[in-house]
Amino acid sequence: MTASFALIGLALATAGVVGLLLPEGERLAAVLPLITGAGIGILTLALGANALQDLDDIQPLFLAGSVLGFATTMGALVVLWRRSSHAHREGVDERAQ
């Protein structure tokens, strides 16, 4: 369980840092990767818990949901960062002309 909570905390902290580094009008967009990651984590728990016969065995499932949610959040943050960087570069190029 410790690893699961550490991954969740790391995803939250990373999204916060990315949000701070985004341009002023785009900072709230850092919440969207968190929503995506949480959705994948919850989906993993929902589908996996349905297959479990004993809910005492939920710790490995919770870890799997945390890993998948973390990976989804990180992937979405990379996409957000690249889109923001690309849009910023295009805006600088247009202003330079």
matplotlib code that plots the C-alpha trace (Angstrom):
import matplotlib.pyplot as plt

x = [0.0, 2.9, 4.1, 0.6, 0.2, 3.7, 2.8, -0.4, 1.5, 4.2, 1.6, -0.1, 3.2, 4.4, 1.1, 1.5, 5.0, 4.0, 1.1, 3.4, 5.7, 2.9, 2.1, -0.3, -3.5, -2.9, -2.1, -5.5, -4.9, -2.5, -5.6, -6.8, -3.9, -4.8, -8.5, -7.4, -5.0, -7.6, -10.1, -7.8, -6.9, -10.6, -11.4, -8.7, -10.1, -13.6, -12.8, -10.3, -12.5, -15.3, -12.9, -11.7, -13.4, -12.0, -11.7, -8.8, -6.6, -7.2, -3.6, -2.0, -5.0, -4.7, -1.0, -1.8, -4.4, -1.9, 0.8, -1.6, -3.0, 0.5, 1.7, -1.5, -1.0, 2.7, 1.9, -0.9, 1.5, 4.1, 1.4, 0.3, 3.8, 4.6, 1.4, 2.0, 5.7, 4.7, 1.9, 4.3, 6.9, 4.4, 3.2, 6.8, 7.4, 4.3, 5.2, 8.8, 7.5]
y = [0.0, 2.3, 2.1, 2.8, 6.0, 7.1, 6.8, 8.7, 11.5, 11.6, 12.0, 14.9, 16.6, 16.2, 17.7, 20.6, 21.3, 21.1, 23.4, 26.0, 25.8, 26.2, 29.7, 31.7, 31.0, 27.3, 26.2, 24.7, 22.2, 20.3, 19.0, 17.0, 14.4, 13.8, 13.2, 10.8, 8.9, 8.7, 7.4, 4.6, 3.7, 3.5, 1.5, -1.0, -1.3, -1.7, -4.4, -6.2, -6.2, -7.8, -10.7, -11.1, -13.7, -12.3, -8.6, -9.2, -9.7, -6.2, -4.8, -6.2, -4.8, -1.4, -1.4, -2.3, 0.5, 3.0, 2.0, 2.3, 5.6, 6.9, 5.9, 7.4, 10.7, 10.9, 10.2, 12.8, 15.4, 14.8, 15.4, 18.5, 19.8, 19.2, 20.8, 23.8, 24.1, 23.8, 26.4, 28.7, 28.4, 29.1, 32.2, 33.4, 32.7, 34.6, 37.6, 37.7, 38.1]
z = [0.0, 0.7, -2.9, -4.2, -2.1, -3.0, -6.8, -6.2, -4.3, -7.0, -9.7, -7.8, -7.1, -10.7, -12.1, -9.7, -10.9, -14.5, -13.8, -12.3, -15.3, -17.9, -19.2, -17.1, -19.1, -19.3, -15.8, -15.0, -17.8, -15.5, -13.7, -16.8, -16.7, -13.0, -13.9, -16.6, -14.3, -11.6, -14.0, -15.2, -11.6, -10.6, -13.7, -12.8, -9.3, -10.5, -13.1, -10.9, -7.7, -9.8, -10.5, -6.9, -4.8, -1.6, -1.1, 1.4, -1.7, -3.0, -2.2, -5.4, -7.4, -5.7, -6.6, -10.2, -10.4, -8.9, -11.4, -14.4, -13.1, -12.6, -16.0, -17.6, -15.7, -16.7, -20.3, -20.3, -18.7, -21.4, -24.1, -22.3, -22.0, -25.6, -26.8, -24.6, -25.7, -29.4, -29.1, -27.2, -29.9, -32.7, -30.8, -30.5, -34.2, -35.2, -33.0, -34.5, -38.0]

ax = plt.figure().add_subplot(projection="3d")
ax.plot(x, y, z, "-o")
ax.set_aspect("equal")
plt.show()
